[in-house]
Amino acid sequence: MRKKLEESMLKIALLSVSLLVASAPAINANIPAMAKAFPNVPLSTVELLTTISSMFLMISVLTSSFIARKIGYKQTILLGIIIVAIFGTLPAFTHSFWLIMISRALLGYGIGLFNSLLVTMISYFYHGEIRTSLFGMQSAFEGLGGIFITFVAGQLLKINWQAPFYAYLLAVPVILLFFIFVPNVQVEKKDEHINEDGNNNYKGVLGYTFVIFIVSMLYMIMGIKVSTLMTSKGYGQASDASLVIIALGIGSMVSGSMFGSILRKCKQYTITLGFILLSIAMFLIGVAQSTGIVIFSGFVIGFAFRNVFPYLIHKINEQKVRNASLATSLFLAGSNLGSFLSPYGAILLQKLIKTNDLSRLFYADGVCFCLLAIGTLFIVKKVK
């Protein structure tokens, strides 16, 4: 009985950290309010507050394994959570734009310290279908964390633009859970376990990394532009945009909890299904004239993306490379680099379609996902 309780608490403690993985976009609804608070700062620079964390998350992901070998896996993850707790809430106490920018960068660095290590920790403790299910549950918890933090941030936004940053205090109970219930992992033992019978062919890993780079760039355009779209079209307020992010989180959570069964039924077509849904949702946002349609689209986007992301993680694990931690780190780095560059990806798309109209930007985003769906369908049939 006690052993079962310890096993359950280990799973909960590991998954609880995932509540913070998707926390950076929780303040996306703040963009219009922060743009007003800093009128001398260009809008594209203000938007970087939501994506700079991805850039530093990428840097952190690439160095987290090295740090873990020096101080331990559990200690590295705890350090990351503590950084999130401190620098996530720091903007609530300062009016300096550049100090806020630095705190957002460090928030991303903190998330990166545990992001890839969570995947390898799950791979260390669990195998087979249990591991695959936990990868899906990890996505579900990321969605759940995004829902909670975004909801709290949206409610606090009614006070002022700084109050939403208090939502990052969620990191405090996560610190306690992880510290108490997750045992120390011996680095040497873990490395031998993960790398046994591995190979040095990283072509597949790099291919999947490139795919997630493109997907993340296109996906994050919704996060940084939907609030501005709703307010500029006159059918929503900045606080309403938080409902879209919440719906996205719910979609992520539902998809994550169903991922194992979806993968069993759809197999290699799982990623194609995800791209089709993403394309439809982006078109819906483009034509929307009401908050309800955008909220529904947010749900679909969250559901679809959390089919694509764990599917690619699953394919990365199938590569059986010698250094699994490096493979995961490269993949997550590609994802976060894409997220960081999404404001510039949006600018590039607008230049290609020769308009600044946000509705048409979402149409272009939908076309890109449609092309990805066709591309993956062609590849699957060719391999078959």
C-alpha positions in Angstrom: 0.0 0.0 0.0 2.8 2.4 1.0 4.7 1.5 -2.2 1.7 2.2 -4.4 1.3 5.6 -2.7 4.9 6.4 -3.2 4.6 5.4 -6.9 1.6 7.6 -7.3 3.2 10.6 -5.6 6.3 10.1 -7.8 4.1 10.4 -10.9 2.2 13.4 -9.5 5.5 15.1 -8.5 7.0 14.6 -11.9 3.9 15.7 -13.7 3.4 18.7 -11.4 6.5 20.3 -12.8 4.9 20.1 -16.3 2.3 22.6 -14.9 5.0 25.3 -15.4 6.3 24.3 -18.8 3.7 26.2 -20.7 3.5 29.1 -18.3 5.4 31.7 -20.4 2.4 32.4 -22.8 0.1 33.0 -19.8 0.7 36.8 -20.0 0.0 37.0 -23.8 -3.3 38.8 -23.0 -1.2 41.5 -21.3 0.3 42.7 -24.6 -2.2 45.5 -25.3 -2.0 46.8 -21.7 1.7 46.6 -21.6 2.0 48.4 -25.0 0.0 51.3 -23.4 2.1 51.2 -20.3 5.3 51.5 -22.4 4.2 53.8 -25.4 7.8 54.5 -26.4 8.6 50.9 -26.9 7.8 49.4 -30.4 5.0 46.8 -30.3 7.2 44.1 -31.8 9.6 44.6 -28.8 6.7 44.4 -26.3 5.6 41.2 -28.0 9.1 39.8 -27.4 8.2 39.8 -23.7 6.1 36.7 -24.5 8.7 35.0 -26.7 12.1 35.9 -25.3 11.6 33.2 -22.7 11.6 30.7 -25.5 15.0 31.9 -26.7 16.6 31.5 -23.2 14.7 28.3 -22.7 16.4 27.0 -25.8 19.8 28.0 -24.4 19.0 26.4 -21.1 17.7 23.2 -22.7 21.1 22.8 -24.5 23.0 23.2 -21.3 20.7 21.5 -18.8 22.3 18.1 -19.2 25.7 19.5 -18.6 24.5 21.2 -15.4 22.7 18.1 -14.3 25.9 16.0 -14.6 27.6 18.5 -12.3 25.0 19.0 -9.6 22.5 16.2 -10.2 19.2 15.9 -12.1 16.9 16.5 -9.2 18.9 19.5 -8.1 18.9 21.0 -11.6 15.2 20.7 -11.9 14.6 22.2 -8.5 16.9 25.1 -9.4 14.8 25.7 -12.5 11.6 25.7 -10.6 13.0 28.2 -8.0 14.1 30.5 -10.9 10.6 30.4 -12.3 9.1 31.3 -8.9 11.5 34.3 -8.4 11.7 35.8 -11.9 8.2 34.9 -13.0 6.8 37.2 -10.2 9.5 39.9 -10.4 7.7 42.0 -13.1 4.9 42.6 -10.5 7.4 44.7 -8.5 9.1 46.9 -11.2 8.2 49.5 -13.8 11.5 49.1 -15.7 10.7 47.6 -19.1 14.2 46.2 -19.6 14.3 44.6 -16.1 11.0 43.0 -17.0 12.6 41.8 -20.3 15.5 40.3 -18.3 13.1 38.6 -15.8 11.2 37.1 -18.7 14.5 35.8 -20.2 15.4 34.2 -16.9 12.0 32.7 -16.6 12.6 30.9 -19.8 16.1 29.8 -18.6 14.5 28.4 -15.5 11.9 26.4 -17.5 14.6 25.1 -19.8 16.5 23.6 -16.9 13.7 21.2 -16.3 11.9 20.9 -19.6 14.1 18.3 -21.3 15.2 16.7 -18.1 11.5 15.8 -17.3 11.4 13.8 -20.5 14.5 11.9 -19.7 13.4 11.4 -16.0 10.2 9.8 -17.2 12.2 7.7 -19.6 14.4 6.6 -16.7 11.6 5.6 -14.3 9.1 4.2 -16.9 9.1 2.1 -20.1 6.8 0.9 -22.8 3.1 1.9 -22.8 3.4 3.5 -19.4 6.1 5.8 -20.6 4.1 6.7 -23.8 1.0 7.4 -21.7 3.0 9.6 -19.3 4.3 11.6 -22.3 0.7 12.2 -23.1 -0.1 13.0 -19.5 2.8 15.4 -19.5 1.2 17.3 -22.3 -2.1 17.2 -20.4 -0.5 18.7 -17.3 1.2 21.4 -19.4 -2.2 22.3 -20.7 -3.7 22.2 -17.2 -0.9 24.5 -15.9 -1.5 26.8 -18.8 -5.2 26.9 -18.1 -4.8 27.7 -14.4 -2.0 30.3 -14.7 -3.7 32.0 -17.7 -7.0 32.1 -15.8 -5.5 33.6 -12.7 -3.5 36.0 -14.9 -6.6 37.0 -16.8 -8.5 37.8 -13.6 -5.6 39.7 -12.1 -5.3 41.8 -15.4 -8.5 43.5 -14.2 -6.5 45.1 -11.4 -3.5 46.3 -13.5 -1.0 45.1 -16.0 1.5 44.0 -13.3 -0.8 41.9 -11.2 -1.0 38.9 -13.6 2.7 38.0 -12.8 1.6 36.9 -9.3 0.2 33.8 -11.1 3.8 32.4 -11.2 3.6 31.7 -7.4 2.2 28.3 -8.5 5.8 27.3 -8.7 6.1 27.3 -4.8 3.9 24.2 -4.1 5.6 22.5 -7.1 9.0 23.0 -5.5 7.7 21.3 -2.3 6.2 18.3 -4.2 9.3 17.6 -6.3 11.7 18.1 -3.3 9.7 15.6 -1.1 8.6 12.8 -3.5 11.2 12.6 -6.3 14.3 10.6 -5.4 17.8 11.5 -6.5 18.9 9.9 -9.8 22.5 8.7 -10.2 23.8 10.4 -13.3 26.0 7.5 -14.3 23.3 4.9 -13.9 20.8 7.0 -15.7 23.1 7.7 -18.7 23.9 4.0 -19.0 20.2 3.1 -18.9 19.1 5.7 -21.5 22.0 5.2 -23.9 22.2 1.4 -24.0 22.5 0.0 -27.5 22.1 3.5 -29.0 23.4 4.7 -32.3 25.1 7.9 -33.5 22.8 8.7 -36.5 21.0 12.0 -35.7 19.5 12.7 -39.2 16.1 11.7 -38.0 16.4 13.8 -34.9 17.5 16.9 -36.9 14.6 16.3 -39.3 12.0 16.3 -36.5 13.7 19.3 -34.9 13.3 21.3 -38.1 9.7 20.3 -38.3 8.9 21.4 -34.8 10.9 24.7 -35.4 8.5 25.6 -38.3 5.4 24.3 -36.4 6.2 26.3 -33.2 6.8 29.5 -35.2 3.5 29.2 -36.9 1.7 28.1 -33.8 2.9 30.9 -31.6 1.7 33.6 -34.1 -1.8 32.9 -32.7 -0.6 33.4 -29.1 1.0 36.8 -29.8 -1.5 38.2 -32.3 -5.0 37.0 -31.1 -5.3 39.6 -28.4 -4.5 42.5 -30.8 -6.8 40.9 -33.4 -9.8 40.8 -31.1 -9.3 44.3 -29.8 -8.7 45.8 -33.2 -11.7 44.1 -34.7 -13.8 45.4 -31.8 -15.4 42.1 -30.7 -13.2 41.5 -27.6 -11.1 43.0 -24.9 -7.6 42.1 -23.8 -9.0 40.1 -20.8 -11.1 38.1 -23.3 -7.9 36.9 -25.0 -7.0 35.1 -21.8 -10.2 32.9 -22.3 -8.7 31.9 -25.7 -5.5 30.9 -24.0 -7.5 29.0 -21.4 -9.4 27.2 -24.2 -6.0 26.4 -25.8 -4.9 24.9 -22.5 -8.1 22.8 -22.2 -7.6 21.5 -25.7 -4.0 20.6 -24.8 -5.1 18.8 -21.7 -7.8 16.8 -23.5 -5.4 15.9 -26.3 -2.6 15.0 -23.9 -4.8 12.6 -21.9 -6.0 11.0 -25.2 -2.7 10.9 -27.0 -2.0 7.2 -26.3 -5.3 6.1 -27.8 -5.1 8.6 -30.7 -1.7 7.3 -31.6 -2.9 3.7 -31.5 -5.8 4.5 -33.8 -4.3 7.0 -36.2 -0.7 5.7 -36.1 1.5 7.6 -38.6 -1.5 9.8 -39.6 -1.6 11.4 -36.2 0.6 14.3 -37.2 -1.4 14.9 -40.4 -4.6 15.1 -38.4 -2.9 17.6 -36.2 -1.9 19.8 -39.1 -5.4 19.7 -40.7 -7.0 20.8 -37.4 -4.4 23.6 -37.0 -5.1 24.8 -40.5 -8.9 24.8 -40.0 -8.6 26.6 -36.6 -6.4 29.4 -38.1 -8.8 30.0 -40.9 -11.7 30.2 -38.4 -9.8 32.9 -36.4 -9.3 34.8 -39.6 -13.0 34.9 -40.4 -14.2 35.2 -36.8 -16.5 38.1 -35.8 -17.2 36.9 -32.3 -15.2 35.9 -29.2 -16.9 32.5 -29.1 -15.5 31.4 -32.4 -12.0 32.4 -31.5 -12.3 30.6 -28.1 -13.4 27.4 -29.9 -10.6 27.8 -32.4 -8.2 28.2 -29.4 -9.4 24.8 -28.1 -8.9 23.2 -31.5 -5.4 24.6 -31.8 -4.4 23.4 -28.3 -5.9 19.9 -29.1 -4.1 19.7 -32.5 -0.7 21.0 -31.3 -0.6 18.5 -28.4 -1.1 15.8 -31.0 1.8 17.0 -33.1 4.3 17.7 -30.3 4.2 14.4 -28.3 4.0 12.5 -31.6 7.3 14.0 -32.6 8.7 13.3 -29.2 7.6 9.7 -29.6 9.4 9.6 -33.0 12.5 11.1 -31.4 12.5 8.3 -28.9 12.1 5.7 -31.6 15.4 6.9 -33.1 17.3 5.1 -30.3 20.3 7.4 -30.5 23.2 7.0 -28.2 22.7 10.3 -26.4 18.9 10.5 -25.8 19.3 13.7 -23.6 21.0 15.5 -26.5 18.3 14.4 -28.9 15.6 15.7 -26.7 17.5 18.9 -26.0 18.0 19.5 -29.8 14.3 18.9 -30.4 13.1 21.3 -27.6 15.7 23.9 -28.6 14.2 23.8 -32.1 10.7 24.2 -30.7 11.7 27.2 -28.5 13.7 28.9 -31.2 10.7 28.7 -33.4 8.5 30.2 -30.7 11.0 33.0 -30.0 11.2 33.9 -33.7 7.4 33.9 -34.2 7.0 37.7 -34.1 9.5 37.9 -37.0 7.8 34.9 -38.7 4.6 37.0 -38.5 6.3 40.0 -40.1 7.7 37.7 -42.8 4.3 36.3 -43.6 2.8 39.8 -43.7 5.5 40.9 -46.2 4.8 37.8 -48.3 1.1 38.4 -48.5 1.7 42.2 -48.7 -0.7 43.3 -46.0 -0.7 44.1 -42.3 -4.3 42.9 -41.9 -4.3 40.4 -39.0 -7.2 38.4 -40.4 -5.2 37.7 -43.6 -2.2 36.8 -41.5 -4.2 34.0 -39.9 -5.3 32.9 -43.4 -1.6 32.7 -44.4 -0.9 30.7 -41.2 -3.7 28.3 -42.1 -2.3 27.8 -45.6 1.1 27.0 -44.1 -0.4 24.3 -41.9 -2.4 23.0 -44.8 0.8 22.6 -46.8 2.4 20.8 -43.8 -0.6 18.4 -43.7 -0.2 17.6 -47.5 3.6 17.2 -47.1 3.3 14.7 -44.2 0.5 12.8 -46.0 2.8 12.5 -49.1 5.7 11.3 -46.9 3.6 8.7 -45.1 2.3 7.3 -48.3 5.7 7.2 -49.8 7.2 5.4 -46.8 4.2 3.0 -46.9 
